[in-house]
Amino acid sequence: LRRGPWSQREDEILKHLVNSQGALNWVRISHQIATRSPKQCRERYHQNLKASLNHDPITPEEGAHIETMVAQIGKRWAEIARSLTNRSDNAVKNWWNGSMNRRKRLMRRQA
């Protein structure tokens, strides 16, 4: 099984298989792809390829919502992502971590 970045060909095959078979039997789909595990296929689809996902940058309003939710429930990314429109939990987590890193850099510059 491969590790690392997915090729465009793998993405195309995965999308085709999910469109024809549905997003339920990841074992069967991974056997047909042959280069990736069921978990890799499921995560790639739900985090990156799902047609309903919004890949635009997170808006200031969404960012404020994420900050409020983290303060209320902690870093429960899947739950926070469900409260937004078409965002993956990974996109929410990445935004949060990037936001924290930007704040740390800003504070170092001001010190």
Secondary structure as UniProt FT lines:
FT   HELIX           8..21
FT   HELIX           26..33
FT   HELIX           38..44
FT   HELIX           45..49
FT   TURN            51..52
FT   HELIX           60..73
FT   HELIX           77..82
FT   HELIX           89..110
//
